[in-house]
Amino acid sequence: MSPPRRQPPDVRREQILDAAQQVLLDRGPAAATMAEVAEAAAVAKGTVYLYFASKAELLAGLRARYFERFTARLADQADEAPGTPPAVADRVQQLVAASYDFALANHELHHMLFHEAGFGEHDIVVARARAAVARLVEAGAASGELDVPDTALATDFVLHGLHGILVAATHRPRSDRRRLVEGVSRLVCQALGAGPAATSQPRAPAPAARGRAAGRAPARQG
């Protein structure tokens, strides 16, 4: 069934981005065309150009949405729940789990948006994650749960170490989630002078929440 002809601009934009993501994953950035995106979105080609003047702009829109979702996922884990906040060690484990789940679920999309498109992602991805990690480290230092005389240095240490582990984990056959999350969390806690997490290892999100990319076997990245 075709979508209604008239849609609010924000809804139409998301519809076009959803279609573009599907086409680009299937065809690759070099082969995909704006006409194919329009067909997948069930809109006129001219409608796509109203929102994105070129394929480069379309890719930029997908990257922006990727960063927004990544930032929101980490922010959800960094925010303290009402009442007594969880121990810093538990928050470390939640952050590691959220980062791993996002990286795994969006592995193929990440590869397409950055590696295949020839766009360097490291600095931007790290910058988006830094705020969440900094909040966690600063809160732990303030409460006395972490032994970190230099919170900025500790934040960078955790951030770059976590990024490296996630890159390695998504470049090889799928890692055991529990082993990776618990192992990385323990290393982070030891490095920051915190005790081990008291909670059980966070459960993986339901398959429906992982999105289309999660159903695919991770592609080998170059």
SULBEL-V954773 format. One record per run of one state. SS is the DSSP state (h for helix, s for strand, l for the rest). FROM is the first residue (numbers start at 1). LEN is the number of residues. If there is no record, write none. Layout:
{{SS;FROM;LEN} {SS;FROM;LEN}}
This chain:
{{l;1;8} {h;9;19} {l;28;6} {h;34;8} {l;42;3} {h;45;7} {l;52;3} {h;55;24} {l;79;9} {h;88;18} {l;106;1} {h;107;10} {l;117;5} {h;122;22} {l;144;7} {h;151;21} {l;172;5} {h;177;16} {l;193;14} {h;207;4} {l;211;1} {h;212;4} {l;216;7}}
